Amino acid sequence: MVLLVIDAQQGICNEKLYRFDAFVSTVQTLLSCAREKDVEVIFVRHDDGAGQLLTKGNAAFEIFDAFAPLPSEKIFDKKVNSPFRDSGLLEYLQEKGEKQLMVVGLQTDYCMDATIKCGFEHGFRMIVPEDGNTTFDNTFMTGEQTYAYYNRFMWPKRYATCVSLNEALYMLK
């Protein structure tokens, strides 16, 4: 099992996210448990390219301070929604023989969705803890509607096992 933290970056982790406080608390709890139980934690950062907010060299690109990686934890950078394309992550996980990924991060309807679906396509068992992902309101749905759509309808029994925080903590042990 690996705890995979997707795009939890300074420039987009803020109070405009749906249930931001619950998200931060959940991810901090999972990080603490994973580290205590020697479960590998891997971070992924999104790079939108030169001149954008999320680009190497900008403070906004770095991992959100509340989730700061330990020096021993790996960080993979990506330029598309899926972290499995051209980042080295897929090859790293396959080389290690990993089969299960617990995934948390941003944004539910973008990179989290791509991560879960692509991870499933690559043969990983994808596990999504409740309140472990979030997003912003958009033109079509509120953050709450988006969260509910993916976590309660789209991913369960198709692409991922969606679990409570307590179940996720148990799985990390």
VOBAVO-383469 format. One record per residue: x negated, y, z negated of N, C-alpha, C in turn. Coordinates in steps of 0.2 Angstrom, whole numbers, padded with zeros to 4 digits, always signed. Each point is the difference from the previous one (the first is absolute). Layout:
N
XYZXYZXYZ/...
This chain:
173
-0004-0006+0000+0004+0006+0000-0004+0006+0000/+0002+0005+0004-0004+0007+0000+0006+0005-0001/-0002+0005-0004+0005+0006-0001-0003+0005+0006/+0004+0001+0004-0001+0005+0006+0003+0007-0001/-0003+0005+0000+0002+0007-0002+0000+0004+0007/+0006+0001+0003+0000+0003+0006+0001+0008+0000/-0004+0004+0003+0000+0007+0001+0002+0004-0006/-0002-0002-0006+0002+0004-0006-0006+0005+0000/+0001+0006+0004-0005+0005+0001+0002+0006-0003/-0005+0004-0002+0001+0007-0003+0005+0004+0003/+0000+0000+0007+0004+0005+0004+0007-0002+0000/+0002-0006-0001+0007-0002+0000+0003-0003-0006/-0003+0000-0005+0002-0003-0007+0002+0006-0004/+0007+0002+0000+0003+0006-0003+0007-0001-0002/+0002+0004-0004+0007+0000-0003+0006+0000+0005/-0002+0001+0007+0006+0000+0005+0001-0007+0002/-0004-0005-0002+0002-0007+0001+0005-0003-0004/+0004-0004+0003+0006-0003-0004-0003-0004-0006/+0003+0002-0006-0002-0004-0006-0008+0000-0002/-0002+0006+0002-0008+0001-0001-0003-0003-0006/+0003+0002-0006-0002-0002-0007+0000-0007-0001/+0005-0003+0003+0001-0008-0001-0005-0003+0005/-0001+0003+0005-0005-0003+0005-0007+0000-0003/-0002+0006-0003-0007+0001-0003+0000-0005-0006/+0004+0000-0004+0000-0005-0006-0001-0007+0002/+0004-0002+0005+0000-0007+0003-0007-0002+0003/-0002+0005+0004-0007-0002+0003-0005+0000-0006/+0000+0005-0004-0005+0000-0006+0000-0007-0004/+0006-0002-0001+0001-0006-0004-0003-0006+0004/+0002-0001+0006-0003-0005+0004-0007+0000+0001/-0003+0006+0001-0007+0001+0000-0004-0003-0006/+0003+0002-0006-0003-0002-0006+0001-0007-0001/+0005-0003+0002+0001-0007-0001-0005-0004+0005/+0000+0002+0006-0004-0003+0005-0008+0000-0002/-0002+0006-0003-0007+0001-0002-0001-0005-0006/+0005+0000-0005-0001-0004-0006-0001-0007+0002/+0004-0003+0005+0000-0007+0002-0004-0002+0006/-0005+0005+0001-0005-0001+0006+0004-0002+0007/+0005+0003+0001+0003+0000+0006-0003+0006+0005/-0002-0002+0006-0003+0005+0004+0005+0006+0002/-0002+0006-0001+0003+0006+0002-0003+0003+0006/+0004+0001+0005-0003+0003+0007+0005+0006+0001/-0004+0005+0002+0004+0007+0002-0001+0001+0007/+0005+0003+0003+0000+0001+0007+0002+0008+0001/-0004+0003+0004+0001+0007+0001+0002+0001+0007/+0005+0005+0002+0002+0002+0006-0004+0006+0003/-0003+0000+0006-0004+0005+0003+0004+0002+0006/+0003+0006+0000+0004+0003+0005-0005+0003+0006/-0006+0001-0002-0005+0003+0005-0002+0007-0002/-0004+0003+0004-0003+0007-0001+0006+0005+0000/-0001+0005-0004+0005+0005+0000+0006-0002-0004/+0001-0006-0003+0006-0002-0003-0001+0000-0008/+0005+0000-0004+0000+0000-0007-0004-0006-0002/+0002-0006+0002-0003-0006-0002-0005-0002+0005/-0006+0003-0001-0006-0002+0004-0006+0000-0005/-0005-0004+0002-0006+0000-0004-0003+0007-0001/-0002+0001-0006-0003+0006-0001+0004+0005-0004/+0007-0001+0001+0005+0004-0004+0001-0003-0007/+0001+0004-0005+0002-0003-0006+0007-0004+0000/+0004+0002+0005+0007-0003+0000-0001-0007+0003/-0005-0002+0003-0002-0007+0003-0001-0005-0006/-0003+0002-0006-0002-0004-0005+0005-0003-0004/-0001-0006-0003+0005-0004-0004+0002+0005-0005/+0007+0000-0001+0003+0003-0006-0003-0001-0006/-0002+0006-0004-0004-0001-0006+0003-0004-0005/+0007-0001-0001+0003-0004-0005-0002-0008+0002/-0002-0001+0006-0001-0007+0002-0008-0001+0001/-0004+0004-0002-0007+0000+0002-0003-0007+0000/-0003-0002+0006-0003-0006+0001-0006-0001-0005/-0002-0006-0002-0006-0001-0003-0005-0001+0005/-0007+0002-0002-0005-0001+0005+0000-0007+0003/+0002-0005-0003-0001-0007+0003+0006-0001+0005/+0005+0004+0000+0006-0001+0004-0001+0002+0007/+0002-0004+0005+0000+0002+0007+0005+0005+0002/-0002+0004+0005+0004+0005+0004-0001-0001+0007/+0006-0001+0004+0000-0001+0007+0004+0006+0003/-0003+0003+0005+0003+0006+0003+0004-0003+0007/+0005+0003+0001+0004-0001+0006+0002+0006+0004/+0002-0001+0006+0002+0006+0004+0007-0001+0003/+0003-0006-0001+0007-0002+0002+0004-0002-0006/+0007-0001+0000+0003-0002-0006-0002-0007-0003/-0002-0005+0004-0002-0006-0002-0007+0000-0003/-0001-0002-0006-0007-0001-0002-0004-0006+0003/+0004-0004+0003-0003-0006+0003-0003+0001+0007/+0001+0006+0003-0003+0001+0007-0006+0005-0001/-0006-0003+0002-0006+0004+0001-0003+0003-0006/+0002-0003-0006-0003+0003-0006-0005-0005-0004/+0000-0006+0003-0004-0005-0004+0003-0004-0005/+0006+0003-0002+0004-0004-0006+0002-0007+0002/+0003-0001+0006+0002-0006+0001-0005-0005+0000/-0006+0001+0003-0005-0004+0001-0003-0002-0007/+0000+0005-0005-0003+0000-0006+0005-0005-0004/+0006+0001+0000+0005-0005-0003+0000-0007+0002/-0001-0001+0007+0000-0006+0003-0006-0004-0002/-0006+0004+0000-0006-0003-0002+0000-0003-0008/+0004+0004-0004+0000-0002-0007+0006-0005-0001/+0004-0002+0005+0005-0005+0000+0006+0002-0004/+0001+0007-0001+0006+0002-0003+0006-0002+0003/+0005-0001-0004+0007-0002+0003+0005+0004-0002/-0001+0004-0006+0006+0004-0003-0003+0007-0001/+0004+0005+0002-0001+0007-0001+0006+0003-0004/-0002+0003-0006+0005+0004-0003-0001+0008+0002/+0005+0003+0003-0001+0006+0004+0004+0006-0004/-0004+0005-0001+0003+0006-0003-0003+0006+0004/+0004+0006+0000-0002+0006+0003+0005+0004+0004/-0003+0004+0005+0004+0004+0004+0000-0001+0007/+0004+0002+0004+0007+0002-0001+0004-0006+0002/+0005-0001-0004+0005-0006+0001+0001-0001+0007/+0002+0005+0004+0003+0000+0007-0006+0000+0005/-0006+0001-0002-0005+0001+0005-0006-0006-0001/-0005+0002-0004-0005-0005-0001+0001-0006-0004/+0005+0001-0005+0002-0006-0004+0003-0005+0004/+0005+0003+0004+0004-0005+0005-0005-0003+0005/-0004+0003+0003-0005-0003+0004-0004-0005-0003/-0003+0002-0006-0004-0005-0004+0004-0006-0001/+0006+0000-0003+0004-0006-0002+0001-0004+0006/+0003+0003+0006+0001-0004+0006-0006-0003+0003/-0005+0004+0001-0006-0002+0003-0004-0006-0004/+0000+0001-0007-0002-0005-0004+0003-0006+0000/+0007+0000+0000+0004-0006+0001-0002-0003+0007/+0000+0004+0005-0002-0003+0007-0007-0003+0000/-0005+0002-0004-0006-0003-0001+0000-0006-0005/+0005-0002-0003+0001-0006-0004-0001+0001-0007/+0000+0006-0002-0001+0002-0008+0007+0000-0003/+0000-0003-0006+0006+0001-0004+0000+0007-0003/+0005+0004+0002+0000+0007-0002+0005+0001-0006/-0003+0003-0005+0004+0001-0007+0001+0007-0001/+0006+0003-0001+0001+0007-0001+0003+0001-0007/-0003+0003-0004+0003+0002-0007+0005+0006+0000/+0005-0001-0004+0005+0005+0000-0004+0007-0003/+0002+0005+0003-0003+0007-0001-0007+0000+0002/-0003-0004+0004-0007+0000+0002-0001+0003+0006/+0005+0003+0003+0000+0004+0007+0005+0005-0001/-0001+0005+0004+0004+0006+0001-0001+0004+0006/+0004+0005+0001+0000+0004+0006+0004+0007-0001/-0001+0004+0005+0003+0006+0000+0007+0000+0003/+0005+0005-0001+0006+0001+0004-0003+0001+0007/+0005-0002+0005-0002+0002+0007+0007+0002+0003/+0000+0001+0007+0005+0003+0003+0006-0005+0000/-0001-0006-0001+0006-0005+0001+0002-0003-0007/-0005-0001-0005+0002-0003-0006-0004+0004-0006/+0003-0001-0006-0004+0003-0005-0005-0005-0002/-0005+0001-0004-0005-0004-0003+0004-0006-0003/+0005+0001-0004+0004-0005-0004+0003-0005+0005/+0003+0003+0005+0003-0005+0006-0005-0004+0003/-0006+0003+0002-0005-0003+0003-0003-0006-0004/-0001+0002-0006-0003-0005-0005+0005-0006-0001/+0006+0001-0001+0005-0005+0000+0001-0004+0006/+0000+0003+0006+0000-0004+0006-0006-0005+0001/-0006+0002-0001-0005-0004+0001-0001-0005-0006/+0000+0002-0006-0001-0004-0006+0006-0005-0001/+0006+0002+0002+0006-0005-0002+0003-0003+0006/-0002+0002+0006+0003-0002+0006-0005-0003+0005/-0005+0004+0002-0004-0002+0006-0005-0005-0002/-0004+0001-0006-0005-0004-0001+0002-0007-0004/+0004+0000-0005+0002-0006-0003+0002-0006+0005/-0002-0006-0002+0002-0006+0004-0002+0001+0007/-0004+0005+0003-0002+0000+0006-0008+0000+0001/-0002+0006-0003-0007+0001+0000-0004+0000-0007/+0004+0001-0005-0003+0000-0007+0004-0003-0005/-0003-0001-0006+0003-0002-0006+0000+0007-0004/+0006+0003-0001+0000+0006-0004+0002-0002-0007/-0004+0002-0005+0000-0002-0007+0001+0006-0005/+0002-0002-0006+0000+0005-0005-0007+0002-0002/-0001+0005-0004-0007+0001-0003-0002-0006-0004/+0004-0002-0005-0002-0006-0004-0002-0006+0004/+0004-0001+0005-0002-0006+0005-0007+0001+0003/-0001+0006+0002-0006+0002+0003-0006-0001-0005/+0001+0002-0006-0005+0000-0005-0002-0008-0001/+0006-0004-0001-0001-0007-0001-0004-0003+0006/+0001+0002+0006-0003-0003+0006-0007+0002+0000/-0002+0006-0003-0007+0002+0000-0004-0004-0005/+0003-0003-0005-0003-0004-0005-0001-0007+0002/
